[in-house]
Amino acid sequence: MTAPVRTVLADVARAGPFFSVSTDPAESADPTWRPLRELVTTPGALGERIAHVRRVLSEQAGGTVEERVAASIALQGLAARLVSAPLAAVALHGVLPDLGRDALHWRVSRTGPWPLWTDPDRPARDPGELPALVAEEIAEPLVEVVRALVPVSPRVLWGNVASSVAGAKRVLGTERPEAAIRAAELAAAVLDHPLLAGTGERRPPGPPDRGWTFRRRSCCLYYRLPGGGTCGDCLLSRSA
């Protein structure tokens, strides 16, 4: 017998804040929750997030940050937030909660990852749908909206999604070692989806990775921040 969605998501949240999805029924009455689909159907919502990220990065850097850099980093943070829980749920429990844009809700947060909420009574999905959920239902519409708002290369944005998948796999493998190999298998299946294929390569694992280490074929543009650098999986990184 599979565990209830509420139990699965409570366990998944132990891996860290990017894996946390509330299932508290009392939250359903809170009007500040907004359906995830709104980020796609109402571009202004995502535009506000990009503008906020740009302001924060500019304040931290002590200089003006390019809009495309802020858009790229905002998308990567959002992707990491949205792909982590479903990947972990399948890796740990073999259960895929319905965390698509019609089921998931978000709330504005000025600091840290956005809080997420879902109704745990929604039926779980077939775990085999994980790659399509991540690539088609979550990532593709967001990539399209970001590109409509800000001129950012799709290669960069899809690379950000892939990096977020690999990052979720790494964090889960570190925090929950018993699921490390299964997480690597699932993340590989997601990265093999046609929308993500070619965004990077899987190499022999280096600590703390298990299964494989990811090297992307693009850059998130973080290096263009005043005082910025390259990430460990970046095409431009010497260590990658």
matplotlib code that plots the C-alpha trace (Angstrom):
import matplotlib.pyplot as plt

x = [0.0, 1.3, 1.5, -1.0, 0.0, 0.0, 2.4, 4.7, 5.0, 5.6, 8.5, 9.8, 10.0, 12.7, 15.1, 15.1, 13.0, 13.0, 11.3, 8.5, 4.9, 2.2, -0.9, -2.5, -6.3, -6.7, -4.5, -7.3, -9.1, -6.1, -6.8, -3.1, -2.5, -2.4, -2.8, 0.4, -1.3, -1.5, 2.2, 1.4, -1.9, -1.1, 2.4, 2.5, 2.8, 6.1, 7.2, 6.8, 9.0, 11.7, 11.6, 11.9, 14.9, 16.5, 16.1, 17.5, 20.5, 21.2, 21.2, 23.5, 25.9, 25.9, 25.2, 22.6, 21.8, 20.7, 17.1, 18.0, 20.3, 17.5, 15.1, 17.5, 18.1, 14.5, 13.5, 16.2, 15.1, 11.5, 12.4, 14.3, 11.3, 8.9, 10.8, 12.3, 9.2, 7.9, 11.3, 11.8, 8.3, 8.8, 12.4, 11.5, 8.0, 7.2, 4.3, 3.8, 1.5, -0.4, 1.9, 1.1, 0.0, -3.7, -3.1, -0.2, -0.6, 2.1, 2.3, 4.5, 7.6, 10.2, 12.9, 13.7, 11.8, 8.1, 5.8, 3.8, 0.5, -1.6, -4.8, -3.6, -6.9, -6.2, -5.4, -1.8, -0.5, 1.3, 5.0, 6.0, 4.6, 7.4, 9.5, 6.4, 5.2, 8.5, 9.3, 5.9, 3.6, 5.9, 9.0, 7.8, 5.1, 7.3, 10.2, 7.8, 6.4, 9.9, 11.0, 7.9, 8.8, 12.5, 14.9, 16.7, 18.1, 16.0, 19.3, 20.0, 16.6, 16.3, 19.8, 18.6, 15.8, 18.2, 20.6, 17.7, 16.8, 20.4, 20.6, 17.5, 18.9, 22.2, 20.5, 18.2, 21.0, 22.9, 20.0, 18.5, 21.3, 18.9, 17.2, 20.4, 20.6, 16.9, 16.9, 19.8, 17.8, 14.7, 16.6, 18.3, 14.9, 13.7, 16.9, 16.3, 12.9, 13.1, 12.7, 15.7, 17.8, 21.1, 21.1, 24.1, 26.0, 26.1, 29.6, 31.1, 30.1, 32.2, 31.4, 28.7, 27.0, 25.8, 25.2, 26.5, 27.5, 25.9, 27.7, 25.4, 26.1, 25.1, 25.4, 22.8, 24.5, 25.4, 28.9, 27.5, 26.6, 29.0, 31.4, 29.6, 31.3, 30.4, 28.5, 30.1, 28.2, 28.6, 30.0, 32.4, 33.6, 37.1, 36.0, 33.1]
y = [0.0, 3.4, 6.2, 9.0, 12.2, 14.2, 11.7, 11.6, 15.4, 15.8, 13.3, 15.0, 18.3, 17.0, 17.3, 21.1, 24.2, 23.7, 20.4, 21.7, 21.7, 22.4, 20.2, 22.0, 22.0, 25.3, 27.0, 26.5, 29.5, 31.8, 34.2, 35.0, 31.6, 31.9, 29.0, 28.1, 28.4, 32.2, 32.4, 31.3, 32.9, 36.2, 37.1, 40.1, 37.8, 36.3, 39.8, 41.0, 38.2, 39.0, 42.7, 41.8, 39.5, 42.3, 44.8, 42.4, 41.4, 45.0, 45.9, 43.0, 43.7, 47.5, 48.1, 47.7, 44.1, 43.3, 42.3, 39.1, 38.1, 38.6, 36.7, 33.8, 33.6, 34.0, 31.1, 28.9, 29.5, 28.9, 25.7, 24.4, 25.1, 23.3, 20.2, 19.2, 17.8, 15.6, 14.1, 13.4, 12.0, 9.4, 8.6, 8.1, 6.7, 5.8, 8.3, 11.2, 13.8, 16.0, 19.0, 20.4, 24.0, 23.2, 21.7, 23.7, 27.1, 29.6, 32.7, 35.7, 35.7, 38.6, 36.4, 32.7, 30.2, 30.8, 28.8, 26.2, 24.5, 21.7, 19.8, 16.4, 14.8, 15.1, 11.7, 10.9, 10.5, 7.6, 7.9, 7.3, 10.8, 12.5, 13.5, 14.9, 16.7, 18.5, 19.2, 19.8, 20.9, 22.9, 24.0, 24.6, 27.2, 29.1, 29.2, 30.5, 33.2, 34.4, 34.6, 36.6, 39.1, 39.3, 38.4, 35.4, 32.5, 29.4, 27.5, 29.4, 28.8, 25.1, 24.7, 26.3, 23.8, 20.9, 22.3, 22.5, 18.9, 17.8, 20.1, 18.5, 15.1, 16.1, 17.6, 14.7, 12.2, 14.1, 14.6, 11.2, 8.8, 5.9, 7.5, 8.7, 6.0, 6.1, 9.9, 9.7, 7.3, 9.4, 12.7, 11.0, 10.1, 13.7, 15.0, 12.5, 14.1, 15.6, 19.2, 18.7, 16.4, 18.1, 20.6, 18.9, 15.7, 13.2, 12.4, 9.9, 11.1, 13.3, 14.0, 14.6, 13.3, 9.7, 8.0, 10.8, 14.5, 17.0, 19.5, 21.9, 23.2, 26.7, 29.4, 30.9, 34.3, 34.6, 35.6, 38.8, 40.1, 42.6, 40.3, 37.2, 34.0, 30.7, 27.7, 24.3, 22.7, 25.7, 25.4, 28.2, 26.7, 25.2, 22.7, 21.5]
z = [0.0, -0.9, 1.7, 1.6, -0.2, 3.0, 4.6, 1.6, 1.3, 5.1, 4.7, 1.6, 3.3, 5.6, 2.7, 3.0, 2.2, -1.6, -1.0, 1.3, 0.1, 2.7, 2.8, 5.8, 5.0, 6.9, 4.3, 1.7, 3.2, 2.9, 0.0, -0.5, -2.1, -5.9, -8.3, -10.1, -13.5, -12.8, -13.5, -17.1, -17.7, -16.0, -17.1, -14.7, -11.8, -13.1, -14.3, -10.7, -9.5, -12.1, -11.1, -7.4, -8.1, -10.1, -7.3, -4.7, -6.9, -7.7, -4.0, -3.1, -6.0, -5.5, -9.2, -11.9, -12.9, -16.4, -16.7, -18.6, -15.8, -13.2, -15.4, -15.8, -12.0, -11.2, -13.5, -12.1, -8.5, -9.4, -11.3, -8.3, -6.1, -8.4, -9.4, -6.1, -4.3, -7.1, -7.7, -4.0, -3.6, -6.3, -5.2, -1.5, -1.7, -5.3, -5.2, -7.5, -5.9, -8.3, -8.3, -11.7, -12.3, -11.8, -8.4, -6.8, -5.2, -4.3, -2.1, -2.5, -0.4, -0.4, 1.0, 0.3, -1.8, -2.4, 0.0, -1.8, -0.9, -2.4, -1.5, -0.3, -1.2, -5.0, -6.4, -6.9, -10.5, -12.2, -11.1, -14.7, -15.5, -13.6, -16.7, -18.5, -15.4, -14.9, -18.6, -20.2, -17.4, -15.2, -17.1, -20.7, -20.0, -17.6, -20.1, -22.7, -20.4, -19.3, -23.0, -23.8, -21.0, -21.3, -24.2, -22.8, -24.8, -24.5, -24.3, -21.0, -19.6, -20.4, -19.0, -15.8, -15.6, -16.1, -13.5, -11.1, -11.7, -11.1, -8.0, -6.5, -7.1, -5.4, -2.3, -1.9, -2.2, 0.5, 2.9, 2.3, 1.2, 1.1, -1.9, -3.7, -6.4, -7.1, -7.3, -9.8, -12.0, -11.9, -12.5, -15.5, -16.9, -16.6, -18.3, -21.1, -21.9, -25.4, -24.0, -21.8, -23.9, -24.9, -22.1, -20.5, -19.9, -17.1, -16.0, -13.5, -10.1, -7.9, -4.2, -3.0, -6.1, -6.5, -9.8, -11.9, -11.9, -14.3, -16.5, -18.4, -21.9, -21.1, -18.4, -16.1, -16.5, -12.8, -13.9, -15.3, -11.9, -10.4, -8.4, -9.8, -10.8, -12.4, -10.9, -10.4, -13.3, -15.7, -19.2, -18.3, -15.0, -15.0, -12.5, -14.6]

ax = plt.figure().add_subplot(projection="3d")
ax.plot(x, y, z, "-o")
ax.set_aspect("equal")
plt.show()
